[in-house]
């Protein structure tokens, strides 16, 4: 067997050190990533084919190359293995497919009156971060609680600095209005200190102090202040009562429970920070059905979960893991402190595990039910469009532009598991479709001011020509502003031309089983031309067009060599295809608006070589606008703080080319 020979050849120079090994196929894609305390002792087992299960035999048979990376310890190898699995997603590994980032609560510290808010992405200096939270909803609930109980501001600094009277949040008792000095800096700092204690789990201490302050205010006949403190105490009590599960005496911990049905797994994670429930999230690790041992799935899940999350001091588990000691050592190494893995047997911790396991079971049952319904819909799509089997990957394309400006084409992807959002793509139109420019065939056939349309498909466009005003649906051609067919052609050439370069034999995953186009016969013909030129004429293409009155439910479906047809108004497959088309339309509109907003916010100062954000900010602060800079004379530019003589001359030359440097007027 060739795979065994490859492994034996690699063993000749393989060390006994700890590390990570990768098995690669003929195209260099990773088949499997594994770690070992001794690389040579671990990898030699793959040469004993008779002792391997069927899954590993298939893996060895497909292996054509091996790569290794040595590490200082087995714990380091475990961390590296998790990182590579998440990055490479080998098909013989258990892979955590989670492309969502985790939201955090941020409390700024570089301002006299710190602001609370939601944060995703890279952390910055001058702020404290609390989390992670399972969802944006969970962090928003905590922000609302902090506003009600501690009266902290959530407005941006620009809004804070421009206010001259309290906002609505102050009126509804969710902000102390530091923007208009309704609270002193010292008192606000006290609120921030209390909020940090609350986030750290010191709620009882805060409640006792507030109760004492309320009593003192009442004794001093300061009834309004006493009532305000009473409301804060009630808010804290309400927050504590909201948690569906509580872990007394536990500050930071994660509750992790796994449930399996029919060869599929769901892991439910509850995030506890400061004794508070920060929400829960369901995960569905992907693995082969014959590789679904609960302990193995949970072990692989943990290392990948904490690849991009800081592990808490305590992780409560639903199963005993054979390699729990190694995983705890690796997570401790990553966290820089001790991390304990524990499977509770009784008490509140056991109840928390049971609650998480119930959530995992219910989430997996819902997923299986949805998958069954999805499978039936895909079977209906296969029958409708004469596909040999239900499609695993459906790609949907749409364009969006305003008379050719800020033109974008988009692709959305769907399959048995719903929409695959990490596979979505957007294409900024660069060629004939953008800004009304024509392709050569279209330009040759068009006179001055004529509508641009490829001659080969002009005869197939029913209903005449009309101006494009929105993305999505219909047989549309943009008159005087962008060629919709050329846009579609460019998107297909870029998408499938690149795919052919990367995979000329079409052996890899990522090729569609069905391509849907938001449009009519014209768009279909444009797409068919491109696919024929690329040698991909066998890919099924369908155009989905709305009827003359553009009512949902009256769509026409266009296919090559067949008459257009409609489906019954209440057909489930029709609803499914509408959802696909609408998702492409939504993504196209969102992409177009984002691109247009970005173009609008660009300043003409960005076009001046050497003018960065700092210089632009100085110019705008000094002259008030880009127009003011454009109209400024050379001497005025020299007088702008932070602008030297050479930069002033460069800016002046940009707006007044050919004018001598001695011109000191207003331009």
Residue, then its C-alpha position, 0 to 999 in steps of 0.5 A: x500500500x502506497x500510504x504505508x510506504x510513505x509513512x515508513x519512509x517518514x519514520x526513518x528520520x522521525x525523532x522520539x520527541x513530542x510533537x505534532x504530525x500531519x498526514x497529507x493527500x496528493x494535493x497537499x491537503x491535511x487528512x489528519x492532524x495528531x499529537x504524540x508524546x513520542x512521534x516515532x512510537x505513535x506514527x509507527x502504529x499506522x503501518x500495522x494496517x490489520x490492527x487499524x479500524x476502517x476509518x484509519x485504513x482509509x486515511x492511511x490509504x490516502x496519505x501521500x506525504x507526512x510533516x512533523x513539528x516537534x515541541x517541548x512537551x506533550x502539552x505544547x503538542x496538544x495546544x498546537x494540534x488544536x490550533x492546526x485542526x481549527x485552521x486546516x479542518x482535516x476530514x479525519x479529525x473531530x473539528x469544532x466548526x465555530x466561526x462566530x467571535x465571542x462578545x465581551x463587555x468593555x469598560x473604558x479606563x482612559x476617560x474621566x467618566x468610563x463608558x460601558x459597551x460591547x466589544x468584539x475583536x482585538x483588545x486595546x490598552x486603556x480598557x477592562x474586559x469582562x467575559x466571554x459572553x455566549x451571545x450579543x443578547x447576553x452581553x446587552x442584558x448585562x449592560x442594561x443591568x449595569x445601567x440600571x444598578x450603577x448608572x454608568x454611561x453607554x454613549x460614545x465619547x463624541x456624544x458625551x462631549x457634545x451634550x448640553x442636557x441629559x439624555x433619555x437614559x437619565x430620565x428613565x434612571x439608567x444613567x447618572x448624566x455625567x455629561x452635564x455634571x449631574x454627578x461628580x467625578x469622585x462619585x462616578x468613580x465610586x459607581x465604576x468601582x462597584x460595577x467592577x465588584x459586581x462583575x467580579x462576583x462581589x454582589x452580596x458585599x455591594x448589597x450589604x453596603x447599599x442597604x446600610x447607605x439606604x438606612x443612613x439616608x432614611x435616618x437623615x431624612x434624605x428620602x429621595x436618595x434612600x429611594x434611589x438606593x432602594x431601586x439599585x438594591x431591587x435591581x441587583x436582586x432582580x439580576x440574581x433571580x434571572x439566572x436559570x442556574x446558579x453556582x454558589x461559591x464558584x466565581x469563574x467556571x464553564x459548564x460543558x456537557x455533551x449529548x449524542x444521537x444517531x452518530x451526531x454530537x452536541x456540546x452545550x457550554x454555559x459560561x459563568x463569570x463572577x458567579x453570574x451566568x453569561x449565557x450558553x451556546x450550542x456547538x456541533x463538532x463535525x466527525x465521522x459517524x464511526x468516530x463518535x466516542x463521547x470522551x474522544x469528541x469532548x476531549x477534542x472539543x475542549x482543546x479547540x474551544x480554548x484555542x481562542x478563548x482564555x480558559x477559566x480556573x474550573x471546567x465542569x464536565x459531563x464525562x470523565x476524560x482519559x486524558x484529563x490530566x494532559x488537557x488540564x496541563x495544556x490549558x494551564x500552560x495557555x492560561x498561565x495559572x492552574x486550570x482544573x477539569x472536574x466531573x461533579x457527582x452531586x450538589x449544585x455543580x451536578x445540577x448545572x451539568x444535568x441542566x446543560x446536558x438537557x439543553x444539549x439533548x434538546x438542541x441536537x433533537x431540534x437540529x436533527x428535526x430541522x435536518x430531516x425537513x431540510x433533507x426533504x426540501x433538498x430532495x424536492x429541489x433535486x426532483x424539480x431540476x432533474x439533479x442526480x441526487x440532493x444537492x450538497x452545495x447550492x450557490x446563489x448569485x445576485x448583483x447590486x448597484x445604482x446605475x452602475x455605481x458601487x457595483x457588487x456581485x455576491x455569492x451565498x451558499x446553502x446546503x443540508x445544514x442551512x446557509x454556510x455564511x463563512x463561504x459567502x463571497x462578495x465581488x467588487x465589479x471592476x470591469x464592464x459592469x461598473x460605472x456604465x462601462x461596456x464590454x467590447x462586444x456590447x460597445x460595438x453593438x451600442x451607439x451613443x447613449x444606447x443601452x449596453x447588452x451583449x448581442x448574443x443575449x439581446x434577443x432573449x431579454x423579454x419585456x424590453x429594457x428598463x433602468x435598474x433601481x434595486x438588486x434582485x429578481x426580474x429580467x433587468x438591464x441598466x440603461x445609462x448606468x451599468x450592464x447587468x449581464x456584464x456584471x454577472x459575467x465578471x462574477x462568474x469568470x472570477x469565481x469559477x476561473x479561480x476555482x479551475x486554477x486551484x482545482x482543474x480536475x474538480x476533485x476538491x470540495x467547494x464545487x456547487x451541485x446547483x447554481x441559482x441566479x437572481x434574474x431571468x433568461x438574460x442572466x441565465x444566458x450570460x452565465x451559460x456563456x461563461x460556463x461554456x467558455x470555461x468548460x463547465x457547461x455540465x454545472x446545473x444553472x437555474x435563473x429565478x425571476x419574479x413575475x411582471x408584478x414582482x409578487x413573491x410566489x409568482x416566480x418563473x424558473x428558467x433552465x437551458x433547453x426547457x420552457x420557463x415554469x412556475x410552482x404552486x403558490x404554497x409549494x414548500x420547495x418554492x418557499x425554500x428557493x425564495x429563502x435562498x434568493x432573498x438571502x442573496x438579495x439581502x447580502x447584495x444590498x448590504x454589501x452595496x450599502x457598505x461599499x457606498x457608505x465607505x466611498x461617501x465617507x472617503x475624503x478627497x484628502x485621502x487622494x493626496x500622497x503622504x497625507x495620512x490620518x493624523x495630517x488629515x485630522x489636523x487639516x480638517x480641525x484647522x480648516x473645518x472641511x475638505x473644501x476649506x483645505x482645497x480653497x486654502x492658499x499656500x501660506x494658510x497651509x503653512x500656518x496649519x499646526x503640524x504641517x511643514x513647508x514641504x507638505x503644505x506645498x504638496x497639498x497646494x500642488x494637488x489642488x492647484x497643479x501648475x500654480x507656482x510655489x510663490x502664490x501666497x493667495x487664497x488659491 
